[in-house]
Amino acid sequence: MKPADTPQTVRIAVAVIAERRPSASPWAEWSWRVVEVLAEAPEAPPWTLLRQEAGRALYLAGHAEIALHPTDTDNYRQNLTAAEPRLWVVLRAAPGEPGMALHLVTLDPGEAHLYADVGSDVLESLPMPAFLRAPLEGFVARHHRERGFHKRRRDRADPEAMARHRPEDE
């Protein structure tokens, strides 16, 4: 579950391009993949057909906002220090044509992991576009706070709490 927006939450608008092609699987008619995430895209309704050829269709899947939360800076730092920083897009099955909906775009690997095992969701990982790296680095520089480890102490157990009592003791 993502944290609630705070005054420090930053939102970055993006547009997603997705491709639909015939599936090689006997259990699905179509196979989906996210092709690109753009900083700017023409104002068009979600799932506008951009190009169609040889059974493949390219769509403007829609516009989304990437929300950066100050409490998630550990995850953002982990992403930025990876050999190849990533961005994740989640497409979710939906009624009607073309059968998918743009659900989420995130730079948080922890949030992306939540969608990795969800049945019909399509989770795509792409290299982080250059236009997102500088804002993410700046956000982490402004909001990251090292959090020390604090081990909780348990209450001392009462050894008599679970002991059997004889009826005459009551």
Backbone torsions as a table, in degrees:
resi	resn	phi	psi	omega
1	MET	NA	129.9	-177.5
2	LYS	-79.8	149.3	178.0
3	PRO	-66.7	156.1	177.4
4	ALA	-69.3	152.0	177.4
5	ASP	-61.7	141.6	174.8
6	THR	-122.8	173.7	176.8
7	PRO	-60.6	-22.3	-179.3
8	GLN	-86.9	-8.5	179.3
9	THR	-63.1	134.3	178.2
10	VAL	-114.2	137.8	178.0
11	ARG	-119.0	133.1	-179.5
12	ILE	-119.9	121.4	-179.6
13	ALA	-78.4	136.4	177.6
14	VAL	-141.0	166.7	173.8
15	ALA	-126.6	146.9	-175.5
16	VAL	-118.7	133.8	176.1
17	ILE	-108.5	127.9	-178.7
18	ALA	-127.6	153.9	179.9
19	GLU	-118.8	137.3	173.4
20	ARG	-115.0	131.0	178.8
21	ARG	-138.7	160.4	178.1
22	PRO	-60.3	139.8	-177.3
23	SER	-84.8	146.8	174.3
24	ALA	-85.5	-9.5	-178.2
25	SER	-85.7	139.9	176.2
26	PRO	-72.7	-11.7	-177.0
27	TRP	-95.5	-7.6	-179.8
28	ALA	-137.7	139.1	179.3
29	GLU	-77.4	-36.1	-175.3
30	TRP	-124.8	154.7	172.9
31	SER	-120.1	136.4	-176.9
32	TRP	-117.3	146.0	170.5
33	ARG	-150.0	146.6	177.0
34	VAL	-86.3	129.8	-175.3
35	VAL	-95.2	-41.8	-173.2
36	GLU	-160.7	152.8	172.5
37	VAL	-120.1	127.2	-174.3
38	LEU	-111.7	150.5	175.0
39	ALA	-73.2	-36.8	-178.8
40	GLU	-137.3	143.9	177.3
41	ALA	-145.7	156.9	178.6
42	PRO	-62.5	147.4	175.7
43	GLU	-69.2	110.8	179.4
44	ALA	-149.7	153.6	179.1
45	PRO	-66.5	155.5	177.1
46	PRO	-56.1	144.8	177.8
47	TRP	64.9	35.1	171.4
48	THR	-72.7	128.1	179.0
49	LEU	-72.2	123.2	-179.9
50	LEU	-96.5	-39.0	-177.9
51	ARG	-159.5	146.7	176.7
52	GLN	-141.2	128.9	178.4
53	GLU	-160.3	141.9	176.4
54	ALA	49.5	42.8	177.5
55	GLY	80.8	-7.6	178.9
56	ARG	-100.0	145.3	178.9
57	ALA	-130.5	136.2	178.3
58	LEU	-108.6	127.2	-175.5
59	TYR	-123.0	149.0	162.1
60	LEU	-82.4	100.2	-175.1
61	ALA	-63.8	-29.4	177.8
62	GLY	145.8	-177.7	178.2
63	HIS	-105.9	145.3	179.8
64	ALA	-143.3	168.4	174.0
65	GLU	-119.6	132.2	172.5
66	ILE	-91.0	120.9	-179.9
67	ALA	-97.6	125.9	175.9
68	LEU	-105.5	120.6	-177.4
69	HIS	-109.5	135.1	-179.3
70	PRO	-57.4	-28.9	-179.1
71	THR	-76.7	-8.5	-178.0
72	ASP	-103.9	14.0	-174.6
73	THR	-64.1	-28.2	175.6
74	ASP	-59.3	-44.4	179.1
75	ASN	-67.0	-39.5	178.8
76	TYR	-64.2	-41.4	178.0
77	ARG	-62.0	-42.5	177.5
78	GLN	-57.8	-43.6	179.2
79	ASN	-64.8	-46.1	-177.6
80	LEU	-65.4	-29.8	-178.7
81	THR	-89.5	-1.6	177.5
82	ALA	-67.8	158.7	178.7
83	ALA	-54.9	-39.9	176.1
84	GLU	-136.5	101.1	179.0
85	PRO	-55.5	144.1	-173.4
86	ARG	-122.0	167.5	172.5
87	LEU	-134.4	145.8	-177.7
88	TRP	-123.2	140.6	178.8
89	VAL	-126.2	135.1	177.6
90	VAL	-114.3	123.6	171.5
91	LEU	-106.8	141.1	-177.4
92	ARG	-126.3	139.2	178.1
93	ALA	-56.2	140.1	-178.2
94	ALA	-145.1	152.4	177.4
95	PRO	-70.0	156.3	177.3
96	GLY	86.0	176.6	-178.0
97	GLU	-84.0	135.1	6.6
98	PRO	-92.1	3.4	176.0
99	GLY	103.5	4.7	179.3
100	MET	-136.1	158.5	174.8
101	ALA	-135.5	143.0	174.9
102	LEU	-74.6	118.8	-175.5
103	HIS	-101.5	-42.0	-171.5
104	LEU	-160.7	145.9	168.2
105	VAL	-130.4	128.9	-176.3
106	THR	-144.1	154.8	173.5
107	LEU	-107.6	4.6	-176.3
108	ASP	-97.7	109.9	-179.5
109	PRO	-62.5	-29.6	177.6
110	GLY	-66.4	-42.0	178.1
111	GLU	-67.2	-41.1	178.9
112	ALA	-60.6	-38.4	-179.2
113	HIS	-59.9	-30.2	179.3
114	LEU	-62.2	-26.4	-177.0
115	TYR	-98.0	-0.9	-174.1
116	ALA	-64.3	-33.0	-175.2
117	ASP	-111.5	13.5	-179.7
118	VAL	-77.6	129.5	-172.4
119	GLY	-39.7	-72.3	-171.5
120	SER	-99.0	1.6	177.4
121	ASP	-71.1	146.5	172.9
122	VAL	-106.8	115.8	178.4
123	LEU	-105.5	118.4	179.7
124	GLU	-115.7	138.1	176.7
125	SER	-113.5	130.1	179.1
126	LEU	-127.1	155.1	172.1
127	PRO	-58.5	141.1	-179.5
128	MET	-64.3	123.7	177.6
129	PRO	-63.3	147.8	-178.0
130	ALA	-57.0	-35.4	-177.1
131	PHE	-67.2	-14.5	179.0
132	LEU	-97.4	-21.1	-173.8
133	ARG	-64.6	-49.5	-177.9
134	ALA	-61.9	-46.1	177.7
135	PRO	-62.0	-36.7	179.3
136	LEU	-68.6	-43.9	177.8
137	GLU	-60.8	-42.9	178.5
138	GLY	-63.7	-41.0	179.3
139	PHE	-63.0	-45.6	179.6
140	VAL	-63.6	-42.2	179.9
141	ALA	-61.4	-38.1	-178.8
142	ARG	-76.7	-36.1	-167.8
143	HIS	-112.0	-12.3	-175.1
144	HIS	-71.9	132.9	175.1
145	ARG	-129.8	128.3	176.3
146	GLU	-67.1	133.0	178.8
147	ARG	-112.0	119.2	179.3
148	GLY	-72.8	156.4	178.5
149	PHE	-81.8	131.6	178.5
150	HIS	-125.9	113.6	-179.8
151	LYS	-84.7	128.0	178.9
152	ARG	-77.2	146.5	175.7
153	ARG	-100.2	135.4	177.9
154	ARG	-81.9	151.5	172.7
155	ASP	-66.6	145.8	177.7
156	ARG	-64.5	136.3	-179.4
157	ALA	-75.7	143.3	174.1
158	ASP	-93.4	109.5	-175.9
159	PRO	-64.6	-20.7	-179.2
160	GLU	-88.9	-8.9	-175.7
161	ALA	-62.8	-35.6	-178.1
162	MET	-105.2	6.0	-177.7
163	ALA	-72.3	153.0	175.5
164	ARG	-77.4	140.6	176.8
165	HIS	-115.1	142.1	176.2
166	ARG	-78.5	145.7	-177.8
167	PRO	-56.1	-33.7	-177.8
168	GLU	-72.2	-13.9	178.1
169	ASP	-77.8	-14.1	-173.7
170	GLU	-86.5	NA	NA
